[in-house]
Amino acid sequence: MSNLILECLMGEILIVLNFVILVIYYGFVTMSKQYNYFVTLKQNSGLPALIVLSVILIQFHYPFEDLFLTDYGILISQYNNYLKLTINILVLVVFIISYVYTKHLKLNNFENNMLILSIQIGSMILITSNNIILLYLSLELVAISGYLLVSINRIDTNNIEAGLKYFIVGSVSSGMFLVGLSLLYGCTGLVNINEIFIYLITGNIALLRESIASFYLILSCFFIIGALLFKIYSAPFHLWISDIYEGTPSHSLFFISSIPTLSYSIILIKFLRVFSMAIPLHNGLMFISFLSIILGSFGALFQRKMKRLVAYSSIVHTGYFTLCLSTFLKGEVLGLYSFFFYYFVYLLNTGLIFASLCQNSTTYVNFFEKRQLSSLSHYKGIYLLNSLYTLNFAISFLSLAGIPPFLGFFGKLYLIMSLIVSECSIWIAIAFILMAVLGCYYYLNVVKNMYFNISKNFHYIDYNINNSIVISSIVLLFFCFLLMSNNYGIIISSVTLSFLL
């Protein structure tokens, strides 16, 4: 059994060991006169990238099978392996696209990549954990590292403000989560999530409803679900998200908006399954979903900066994710399938957007001066000198808008199908379609701004080989998924079924 555990957790073990080795190595280099007290940019980005690449290759070596090791506080299953592989690939992408970005902003400090690795470790443990104590510890590892990563650029006041607001939001949600876990343990006396699920499903619900424990169970549900909705920036817990997005460096922003959010969403699904055995959550979650979609859509209409637009877009898509989960709570497996499908499509879209935003660090406003493109007005007529760059944005925004034949259209199609199959009111499906049409406006407005509006300013983006490889790979993945949609659907189906076991 011990050998089996080592094989299943080989990726986490390798990353932890290499993390310790890198900290010692970087500490030695920065204190050594021989190396001029400086870590080169290639050492800073290259070594962690090689570590993550080796872990990805090791993960491909092991079969994607279900191995339930609940006695050890962990749960190894097929969906865990796919999600951890996704996390490792995203981390590798971040290391590649951040090379030129950190060089331009002079953020060549090894702490940045160490924080990324620590978030990676915490996210992998968070997905694997099946014990509420281990769950909270890994969640705090992700959260604390995220606070530091957001505010890594100490000379930028906007960055410090974003870090402080991210810290306040994260601290409040972590406190709520801890209180909820304490109440849940007090009601059931169990720390294993599967055992809590079995406890609620095997006749103990009646005992809870007849005692004062029912009140504490409802209170626990409120704190835990509310904290996780806080973590994924669902309305009405979306305050300050636009300020956080605006002040965070683009490569760090892509990281904290994808990997931790993915981990928090998986934990949210687990606890929704647990609490839905005793508490009807479907209608409340659907209300929060539409609130996120409505507030995010109308907020995006009035944004004048690219990162703030992406922030409100993420609120809208969080509403789509939770809407998928609300149909899943009605017993419809298609809701969970549509969640995984839509989320992986969303990761591709945001990866393409943030890779393009990182490319802005080498934008020439004249023949000598460089600056980043921040306002939407900076993108007027940018197609004339940057056709490939504009095409990348157009693909990602058209996909997010749900325009066929892009992948985002199929994600929304599966969501509508899950709403219909779960026998929701026809007005709910109509309302979703209307809000999706409204969302097309601000996405298409950006594309129109790039292609058809004329600007007097000179903007030329100097492409580098690293970002070109990443962006080309993501665009290639778009078309591969379109051409091999059946294989992609099989993988999502296996992940969904594995989660339900």
NUTORTI-839457 format. One record per residue (C-alpha): residue number from 1; residue in three letters; x, y, z. Coordinates in steps of 0.05 Angstrom, whole numbers, plus 5000, padded with zeros to 4 digits. Layout:
BEGIN
NUM ALA X Y Z
...
This chain:
BEGIN
1 MET 5000 5000 5000
2 SER 5057 5048 5016
3 ASN 5087 5038 4946
4 LEU 5018 5051 4916
5 ILE 5012 5117 4954
6 LEU 5082 5138 4932
7 GLU 5064 5124 4859
8 CYS 4999 5162 4864
9 LEU 5031 5222 4898
10 MET 5096 5221 4858
11 GLY 5081 5289 4826
12 GLU 5069 5324 4892
13 ILE 5130 5292 4924
14 LEU 5176 5312 4867
15 ILE 5151 5384 4867
16 VAL 5160 5390 4942
17 LEU 5231 5361 4940
18 ASN 5252 5406 4882
19 PHE 5219 5465 4916
20 VAL 5265 5456 4976
21 ILE 5326 5445 4932
22 LEU 5310 5509 4892
23 VAL 5302 5551 4954
24 ILE 5370 5527 4979
25 TYR 5402 5539 4911
26 TYR 5373 5608 4902
27 GLY 5392 5626 4973
28 PHE 5463 5604 4959
29 VAL 5468 5642 4893
30 THR 5439 5707 4922
31 MET 5489 5705 4980
32 SER 5549 5686 4938
33 LYS 5599 5737 4913
34 GLN 5620 5688 4858
35 TYR 5551 5696 4825
36 ASN 5548 5771 4838
37 TYR 5490 5760 4887
38 PHE 5443 5752 4829
39 VAL 5400 5697 4798
40 THR 5397 5703 4722
41 LEU 5329 5706 4688
42 LYS 5341 5640 4652
43 GLN 5357 5605 4718
44 ASN 5297 5637 4751
45 SER 5246 5615 4698
46 GLY 5282 5556 4667
47 LEU 5295 5512 4727
48 PRO 5223 5512 4754
49 ALA 5197 5501 4683
50 LEU 5241 5439 4675
51 ILE 5216 5412 4742
52 VAL 5143 5421 4721
53 LEU 5156 5390 4653
54 SER 5187 5328 4685
55 VAL 5127 5321 4731
56 ILE 5080 5324 4670
57 LEU 5120 5269 4636
58 ILE 5117 5227 4699
59 GLN 5041 5236 4703
60 PHE 5033 5210 4632
61 HIS 5072 5148 4653
62 TYR 5021 5127 4706
63 PRO 4952 5101 4685
64 PHE 4892 5145 4699
65 GLU 4855 5097 4745
66 ASP 4811 5104 4806
67 LEU 4848 5089 4871
68 PHE 4808 5106 4934
69 LEU 4855 5115 4994
70 THR 4805 5146 5042
71 ASP 4840 5120 5104
72 TYR 4899 5166 5091
73 GLY 4857 5229 5083
74 ILE 4868 5230 5007
75 LEU 4827 5208 4948
76 ILE 4862 5188 4884
77 SER 4816 5181 4825
78 GLN 4814 5191 4750
79 TYR 4787 5262 4754
80 ASN 4841 5280 4805
81 ASN 4895 5257 4757
82 TYR 4867 5296 4698
83 LEU 4858 5359 4741
84 LYS 4929 5355 4768
85 LEU 4955 5346 4698
86 THR 4916 5408 4677
87 ILE 4946 5447 4735
88 ASN 5017 5426 4717
89 ILE 5007 5446 4644
90 LEU 4980 5514 4665
91 VAL 5040 5525 4710
92 LEU 5087 5509 4653
93 VAL 5050 5558 4608
94 VAL 5056 5612 4662
95 PHE 5132 5602 4667
96 ILE 5139 5608 4592
97 ILE 5097 5670 4581
98 SER 5125 5706 4642
99 TYR 5197 5705 4617
100 VAL 5195 5768 4574
101 TYR 5141 5800 4618
102 THR 5184 5796 4681
103 LYS 5245 5819 4642
104 HIS 5209 5883 4620
105 LEU 5180 5899 4688
106 LYS 5246 5881 4723
107 LEU 5212 5830 4768
108 ASN 5269 5780 4765
109 ASN 5263 5756 4837
110 PHE 5263 5682 4850
111 GLU 5208 5690 4903
112 ASN 5157 5700 4846
113 ASN 5168 5630 4818
114 MET 5173 5598 4887
115 LEU 5105 5626 4904
116 ILE 5077 5597 4839
117 LEU 5105 5529 4857
118 SER 5076 5533 4927
119 ILE 5007 5549 4899
120 GLN 5016 5490 4851
121 ILE 5032 5444 4910
122 GLY 4973 5470 4951
123 SER 4925 5463 4892
124 MET 4945 5391 4878
125 ILE 4938 5372 4951
126 LEU 4872 5410 4955
127 ILE 4843 5369 4898
128 THR 4869 5304 4927
129 SER 4849 5316 5000
130 ASN 4789 5280 5028
131 ASN 4798 5304 5100
132 ILE 4772 5371 5123
133 ILE 4835 5386 5164
134 LEU 4881 5372 5105
135 LEU 4832 5410 5061
136 TYR 4837 5473 5103
137 LEU 4913 5470 5109
138 SER 4923 5462 5034
139 LEU 4872 5517 5021
140 GLU 4910 5565 5066
141 LEU 4976 5547 5030
142 VAL 4944 5568 4964
143 ALA 4912 5630 4994
144 ILE 4974 5657 5031
145 SER 5019 5645 4972
146 GLY 4968 5680 4928
147 TYR 4968 5742 4973
148 LEU 5043 5749 4965
149 LEU 5042 5734 4890
150 VAL 4991 5788 4875
151 SER 5032 5842 4913
152 ILE 5101 5819 4889
153 ASN 5115 5885 4853
154 ARG 5129 5930 4913
155 ILE 5145 5993 4872
156 ASP 5076 5995 4841
157 THR 5023 6027 4885
158 ASN 4966 5995 4845
159 ASN 4998 5928 4856
160 ILE 5003 5939 4931
161 GLU 4930 5961 4933
162 ALA 4909 5898 4894
163 GLY 4949 5855 4942
164 LEU 4917 5887 5003
165 LYS 4847 5879 4976
166 TYR 4860 5807 4955
167 PHE 4887 5794 5025
168 ILE 4824 5823 5059
169 VAL 4776 5784 5013
170 GLY 4816 5720 5021
171 SER 4822 5727 5097
172 VAL 4747 5737 5107
173 SER 4730 5678 5063
174 SER 4782 5633 5097
175 GLY 4754 5652 5165
176 MET 4684 5635 5142
177 PHE 4708 5569 5114
178 LEU 4742 5550 5180
179 VAL 4680 5567 5221
180 GLY 4637 5525 5173
181 LEU 4684 5465 5179
182 SER 4683 5470 5255
183 LEU 4607 5470 5256
184 LEU 4605 5411 5207
185 TYR 4652 5371 5252
186 GLY 4610 5389 5312
187 CYS 4546 5363 5278
188 THR 4575 5298 5251
189 GLY 4638 5283 5291
190 LEU 4673 5264 5226
191 VAL 4730 5294 5187
192 ASN 4728 5249 5125
193 ILE 4685 5280 5070
194 ASN 4661 5212 5043
195 GLU 4642 5190 5113
196 ILE 4603 5254 5124
197 PHE 4567 5242 5058
198 ILE 4549 5171 5079
199 TYR 4528 5196 5148
200 LEU 4478 5244 5117
201 ILE 4452 5196 5064
202 THR 4440 5135 5109
203 GLY 4382 5159 5152
204 ASN 4416 5208 5198
205 ILE 4382 5267 5165
206 ALA 4318 5254 5205
207 LEU 4358 5254 5270
208 LEU 4391 5320 5252
209 ARG 4325 5352 5234
210 GLU 4295 5334 5301
211 SER 4352 5363 5341
212 ILE 4387 5430 5349
213 ALA 4442 5402 5304
214 SER 4399 5418 5244
215 PHE 4409 5493 5257
216 TYR 4485 5484 5261
217 LEU 4485 5442 5198
218 ILE 4449 5497 5160
219 LEU 4497 5548 5190
220 SER 4556 5505 5169
221 CYS 4529 5500 5098
222 PHE 4521 5576 5096
223 PHE 4592 5589 5118
224 ILE 4626 5536 5075
225 ILE 4588 5548 5010
226 GLY 4590 5623 5021
227 ALA 4666 5621 5032
228 LEU 4678 5581 4969
229 LEU 4633 5627 4928
230 PHE 4674 5684 4958
231 LYS 4737 5649 4933
232 ILE 4712 5642 4861
233 TYR 4685 5714 4860
234 SER 4612 5696 4851
235 ALA 4562 5752 4862
236 PRO 4547 5782 4912
237 PHE 4618 5766 4936
238 HIS 4652 5798 4876
239 LEU 4671 5865 4908
240 TRP 4741 5891 4891
241 ILE 4754 5838 4838
242 SER 4762 5891 4784
243 ASP 4812 5929 4827
244 ILE 4850 5864 4840
245 TYR 4853 5848 4766
246 GLU 4874 5918 4748
247 GLY 4933 5921 4796
248 THR 4960 5850 4787
249 PRO 5015 5834 4735
250 SER 4986 5796 4676
251 HIS 5025 5731 4685
252 SER 5007 5728 4759
253 LEU 4935 5746 4744
254 PHE 4928 5688 4695
255 PHE 4955 5641 4747
256 ILE 4912 5662 4806
257 SER 4849 5667 4763
258 SER 4856 5597 4736
259 ILE 4890 5546 4782
260 PRO 4865 5567 4851
261 THR 4795 5579 4822
262 LEU 4795 5509 4792
263 SER 4814 5478 4859
264 TYR 4762 5519 4897
265 SER 4709 5498 4846
266 ILE 4724 5424 4857
267 ILE 4718 5432 4932
268 LEU 4653 5471 4922
269 ILE 4624 5412 4882
270 LYS 4644 5363 4937
271 PHE 4609 5403 4992
272 LEU 4548 5417 4948
273 ARG 4540 5341 4941
274 VAL 4547 5333 5017
275 PHE 4499 5387 5038
276 SER 4447 5373 4984
277 MET 4432 5308 5021
278 ALA 4402 5348 5078
279 ILE 4389 5419 5052
280 PRO 4356 5439 4986
281 LEU 4407 5483 4952
282 HIS 4384 5483 4879
283 ASN 4342 5546 4879
284 GLY 4391 5587 4920
285 LEU 4449 5568 4876
286 MET 4409 5584 4813
287 PHE 4392 5653 4842
288 ILE 4466 5667 4856
289 SER 4483 5643 4786
290 PHE 4436 5692 4752
291 LEU 4457 5748 4800
292 SER 4529 5737 4778
293 ILE 4510 5736 4704
294 ILE 4468 5799 4709
295 LEU 4516 5840 4752
296 GLY 4576 5817 4712
297 SER 4543 5831 4645
298 PHE 4519 5901 4662
299 GLY 4585 5917 4697
300 ALA 4624 5897 4635
301 LEU 4584 5945 4592
302 PHE 4614 6006 4626
303 GLN 4687 5984 4630
304 ARG 4741 6023 4593
305 LYS 4802 5981 4611
306 MET 4819 5912 4586
307 LYS 4834 5879 4653
308 ARG 4771 5906 4685
309 LEU 4731 5879 4626
310 VAL 4763 5811 4636
311 ALA 4747 5815 4711
312 TYR 4673 5826 4699
313 SER 4674 5773 4645
314 SER 4701 5724 4697
315 ILE 4642 5741 4743
316 VAL 4594 5725 4686
317 HIS 4628 5658 4672
318 THR 4628 5642 4746
319 GLY 4553 5649 4741
320 TYR 4553 5600 4683
321 PHE 4594 5550 4724
322 THR 4548 5554 4784
323 LEU 4487 5549 4738
324 CYS 4516 5483 4713
325 LEU 4523 5460 4785
326 SER 4452 5480 4802
327 THR 4426 5432 4748
328 PHE 4473 5379 4775
329 LEU 4440 5387 4844
330 LYS 4374 5369 4812
331 GLY 4403 5301 4796
332 GLU 4424 5315 4724
333 VAL 4494 5288 4708
334 LEU 4495 5330 4644
335 GLY 4502 5391 4690
336 LEU 4568 5365 4717
337 TYR 4591 5346 4647
338 SER 4575 5416 4622
339 PHE 4613 5446 4681
340 PHE 4677 5408 4665
341 PHE 4670 5420 4590
342 TYR 4657 5495 4598
343 TYR 4712 5504 4650
344 PHE 4767 5474 4606
345 VAL 4743 5515 4547
346 TYR 4745 5577 4592
347 LEU 4817 5560 4612
348 LEU 4837 5558 4539
349 ASN 4804 5625 4526
350 THR 4834 5661 4586
351 GLY 4902 5630 4572
352 LEU 4901 5661 4503
353 ILE 4878 5728 4530
354 PHE 4930 5733 4584
355 ALA 4986 5708 4539
356 SER 4968 5765 4492
357 LEU 4965 5814 4551
358 CYS 5035 5793 4572
359 GLN 5057 5808 4501
360 ASN 5036 5881 4514
361 SER 5100 5891 4553
362 THR 5137 5900 4487
363 THR 5089 5950 4455
364 TYR 5121 6009 4419
365 VAL 5081 6073 4422
366 ASN 5134 6106 4379
367 PHE 5201 6083 4353
368 PHE 5236 6091 4421
369 GLU 5184 6086 4477
370 LYS 5151 6023 4504
371 ARG 5089 6017 4547
372 GLN 5032 5969 4562
373 LEU 4964 5974 4529
374 SER 4914 5981 4586
375 SER 4854 6022 4561
376 LEU 4807 5995 4508
377 SER 4819 6058 4468
378 HIS 4892 6036 4459
379 TYR 4867 5977 4417
380 LYS 4834 6020 4364
381 GLY 4858 6000 4295
382 ILE 4912 5956 4324
383 TYR 4896 5905 4269
384 LEU 4935 5947 4218
385 LEU 5003 5934 4250
386 ASN 4988 5872 4292
387 SER 4944 5825 4252
388 LEU 4965 5761 4289
389 TYR 4957 5793 4357
390 THR 4887 5818 4339
391 LEU 4868 5749 4312
392 ASN 4886 5718 4379
393 PHE 4842 5766 4416
394 ALA 4786 5757 4366
395 ILE 4787 5681 4373
396 SER 4785 5684 4449
397 PHE 4731 5737 4453
398 LEU 4687 5705 4401
399 SER 4693 5639 4438
400 LEU 4676 5672 4505
401 ALA 4616 5704 4471
402 GLY 4591 5636 4449
403 ILE 4594 5650 4374
404 PRO 4593 5586 4332
405 PRO 4635 5548 4312
406 PHE 4681 5567 4370
407 LEU 4687 5523 4431
408 GLY 4650 5571 4477
409 PHE 4587 5559 4436
410 PHE 4588 5485 4452
411 GLY 4598 5500 4526
412 LYS 4536 5544 4528
413 LEU 4498 5493 4486
414 TYR 4512 5438 4537
415 LEU 4490 5486 4592
416 ILE 4423 5500 4557
417 MET 4414 5425 4546
418 SER 4426 5412 4620
419 LEU 4374 5466 4638
420 ILE 4323 5434 4593
421 VAL 4337 5362 4614
422 SER 4334 5380 4688
423 GLU 4262 5404 4677
424 CYS 4276 5475 4698
425 SER 4226 5529 4679
426 ILE 4229 5549 4606
427 TRP 4235 5621 4629
428 ILE 4302 5604 4662
429 ALA 4330 5579 4595
430 ILE 4302 5640 4559
431 ALA 4333 5687 4611
432 PHE 4400 5652 4603
433 ILE 4397 5660 4527
434 LEU 4380 5734 4534
435 MET 4439 5746 4581
436 ALA 4485 5708 4535
437 VAL 4463 5753 4477
438 LEU 4476 5814 4521
439 GLY 4546 5786 4536
440 CYS 4560 5784 4461
441 TYR 4557 5860 4458
442 TYR 4618 5877 4500
443 TYR 4659 5821 4470
444 LEU 4642 5840 4398
445 ASN 4653 5913 4416
446 VAL 4726 5898 4432
447 VAL 4735 5860 4366
448 LYS 4702 5917 4328
449 ASN 4747 5967 4363
450 MET 4809 5929 4339
451 TYR 4788 5917 4267
452 PHE 4744 5975 4246
453 ASN 4760 6036 4288
454 ILE 4817 6081 4269
455 SER 4868 6109 4318
456 LYS 4918 6165 4309
457 ASN 4967 6131 4356
458 PHE 5023 6085 4335
459 HIS 5022 6016 4369
460 TYR 5068 5961 4346
461 ILE 5076 5897 4387
462 ASP 5143 5863 4382
463 TYR 5131 5788 4387
464 ASN 5181 5743 4422
465 ILE 5191 5669 4410
466 ASN 5166 5645 4479
467 ASN 5098 5678 4475
468 SER 5091 5662 4401
469 ILE 5100 5587 4417
470 VAL 5049 5590 4474
471 ILE 4997 5630 4435
472 SER 5005 5586 4373
473 SER 4998 5524 4416
474 ILE 4933 5549 4447
475 VAL 4904 5568 4380
476 LEU 4924 5499 4354
477 LEU 4888 5467 4413
478 PHE 4825 5506 4395
479 PHE 4823 5475 4326
480 CYS 4845 5406 4351
481 PHE 4786 5405 4399
482 LEU 4740 5425 4343
483 LEU 4766 5370 4298
484 MET 4770 5317 4353
485 SER 4709 5337 4394
486 ASN 4690 5264 4405
487 ASN 4756 5248 4440
488 TYR 4751 5311 4481
489 GLY 4680 5291 4501
490 ILE 4704 5221 4522
491 ILE 4757 5251 4568
492 ILE 4705 5298 4600
493 SER 4656 5240 4607
494 SER 4708 5198 4643
495 VAL 4725 5256 4690
496 THR 4651 5266 4705
497 LEU 4637 5193 4719
498 SER 4700 5186 4761
499 PHE 4677 5245 4803
500 LEU 4610 5212 4817
501 LEU 4641 5147 4842
